[in-house]
Amino acid sequence: MKNECEVIRDLLPSYISGVLSNETEEAIKEHINNCTTCRKILEKMNTGEINKSNIEGEKEEIDCLKKYNKKMKNLKIILILLILILIAFPSIFIIKYNYNINIMQSVSNNFKKIQEENNYTANVIEHRIDYQNKREFTTTSKYYYKNNKYKIEKHCENESFDMKNKDTYYYGEIDTDTRTRIVEDIKTVYKESRNYVYVKKGDLLRDIKNEIEIFDINLGFFNNIFIKSGYQVRNDRYNGKDCYVLKKGTNEGYGEFWIEKDSMMIIRSIQDLYNNSYTEKNYSITINSVKEEDLMIPELEGYKIEESIENVDEEYIELYKNL
């Protein structure tokens, strides 16, 4: 085992190079002050009597070791950061997907419950701008449903793609192949019939169902994750209501779903196709709001009454049954 002098002499080259810690330098100074032999060796080293090349060599080695240690330390930091990024990215992706899917599932589940209700009113207001054909119109559709009876009101400010008359009313019963259509503009009543039913249970809410179908449809495991997590979600207010806004866009346009937080139901949708068209729809549903008199056909005095029969091929009936 080395004695104190041997340890000090081993450290003298580093002492001369000035690479030791303050505590070690102080310990060497104290030893040299008390040890004549070690002090003389130090003096010879300083005057060049002992080959300084060894000292310089040691200094270079120490410098290289310091640089190497620094590089290794930086490399470790970089590797740790890369590992954290690799862990964080899928974690954030999964968190975002779960957040989006929870909103979508809540809307879908609430909508299914409303479809089973026996008394409700639904309103759909659509504002559409057709940039290419330079047309703009607003339509209002109101649906009344109670105990298998229904009434539909269609109002349009200007002629739209599917409405040529400003005010049209439909009366009927669920799962029947007859109904009454009243066209107010021309004071005409059509007693309509066909070889398949006009309205199935839940069809009165088809406008809303079509909007949120993407929430419930199974696109396959990876498509579900990438498509449904692709919606950007923000908090906003509309008509005094706090909402989640789900937005997805491309270079060609964007779409938005506005979900009221209290009811977790869609109340607004936007589809903007740049330089092509802009469509905005507003939705509202009220439970237990329909009275018997709302579903009664009014007096038709002064109206022209016509029979209307519409039959289609069996293959189309099968397609309709699967809708």
Residue, then its C-alpha position, 0 to 999 in steps of 0.5 A: m500500500k502506498n504511503e502518503c509521499e508516494v501518493i503525493r508524488d503521483l499527483l505532482p504532474s497533475y498538480i503542476s498542470g492545475v487540473l486537480s480539485n481545490e481540496t486536493e491542491e490544498a492537501i498537496k501544498e500542506h504536505i509539501n510544506n512539511c516534507t522536504t523530499c517531496r518539495k525538492i522533487l516538485e522544485k526539480m519538476n518546475t525547473g525542468e530537471i525532470n522531463k516535463s513531457n510526461i506531465e504534458g502527456e498526462k495533461e493531454e490524457i486528462d483533457c481527452l478524458k474530460k472531452y470524452n466524458k462530456k460527449m458521453k454525458n451529452l449523448k446520454i441526455i440525447l438518448i434519454l430525450l429520444i426515449l421520452i419522445l418515443i414514449a410521449f408521442p403514442s401516449i399523447f395520441i392515445i389520450k387524444y383518441n380516448y378523449n375524442i371517442n368518449i365525446m363521440q360515444s356519449v353523443s351516439n348513446n344519447f341519440k339512440k335513447i332519443q330515437e326510442e322516445n315516444n314524444y319529441t319535436a326535432n328542428v333542423i335549420e339548414h343554410r346553404i350557399d352554392y358558390q358555383n351556381k350562385r344560389e343561396f337558400t335556408t330551409t327549416s324542417k320540423y318533425y313532430y312524433k308521438n305514439n307512432k304518429y308524425k307530422i313533418e313541416k318543411h319551409c324554404e325561403n327560396e327554392s332549394f335542391d329538394m324543395k320547390n314549394k315554400d311550405t309543405y306538410y306531411y301527416g302519417e303513421i310510422d311503418t305505413d305506406t300511406r300519408t297525407r301531403i299538403v302543399e300550402d303554396i298551391k292549396t293542394v292535398y295529396k293522398e299518397s300511397r306506395n308499395y313500401v313504408y314512408v317512415k320507419k321509427g327513427d327516420l324522423l331524426r335521419d338528418i341528425k343520424n346522418e351527421i353523427e354516423i361517423f361517431d358510431i360507425n366501425l371503420g376497422f381498428f386502425n382507421n378508427i384510431f387515425i380518423k377519429s383521433g384526427y378531429q381537433v377538439r376545442n371549447d366554444r360557445y354557441n347561442g349561450k351554450d358551452c360546446y365541444v367543437l370537433k373539427k377536421g380539415t384539408n386543403e379543400g375545406y373543413g367540417e365541424f360538429w358542435i356538441e352541447k356539453d349539458s345534453m351531449m347532443i349535436i346542435r350545429s354542423i358546418q361543411d365548408l368546401y372552399n370555392n364550392s359550397y358552404t352548408e350550416k345546419n342547426y339542430s334542436i330536440t325537445i322531449n315530451s313537447v307534442k300534443e295531440e292537436d299538433l298531429m291533427i290534419p287541419e280543415l282542408e276547405g278550398y284545397k284541391i285533393e289528388e290521389s298519388i300512387e308511387n310503386v317501385d321495383e322489389e329490388y329497391i324495396e329491399l334496399y330501402k328495408n336495409l337502410 
